[in-house]
Amino acid sequence: MKQLGNQAFAAGIAAVLLLMASNALADEIQTFDLVATTASMPYGQPASFYDASGQIVIDTTTGVIDAINLDFANASAVSTYPPDTFYGPWGPAPDDFIDISEGWSGLYGDGVYDLEILLPVDSLAGYAGGLICSTENPCPGGAGSFFLIGESYGYYTSGTLELSPEPSSLLLAITGALGIGAALRQKRAKSSC
């Protein structure tokens, strides 16, 4: 039984070390999940039709965006036009913001569709997520995240860009919990004998 306890302890230490290594890597490349909601739409669509969702991958050491994959919640984009872009910061620090953009064409014909996400920060280095600029949480000067459909604008009422849970971290946490549970069950079984 003592050997089992030592094995469980060693497994726990190994899991902690792996988790720490995973987090160290995660400090450099982070994936953020976007949720943006709006209250009114052009063309008579329901309020949720142009809600935005997707992921933005950021190197939080350098502040560089590695990938953007955004979309309207109820409409699939056909092609990218123009290429995904990253602008900013805009305005004088510390009252400035960063603009992340992704555009499409061919969603409902020949129009251009552009999704703009504004973040109330002056750099993405060390970015940990939070509220996006919106009508409820405007950037300095009243700037808010918005979408462009042809020549019609819609502004997002609220939204967040939050860290996405890492599968490796979740797997380690689940494995550790299962190991501890098994060790406790064996200990209880032995004590009841």
Buried (B, 14 or more C-beta within 10 A) or exposed (E): EEEEEEEBEEBBEEBEEBBEEBEEEBEEBBBBBBBBBBEEBBEEBEEEBBBBBBBBBBBBEEBEBEEBBBBBBEBEBEEEEEEBBBEBBBBEEEEBBBBBBBBBBBBEEEBBBBBBBBBBBBBBEEBEBBBBBBBEBBBBEEBBBBBBBBEEEBBBBBBBBEBBEBEBBEEBEEEBEEBBEEBEEBBEEEEEE
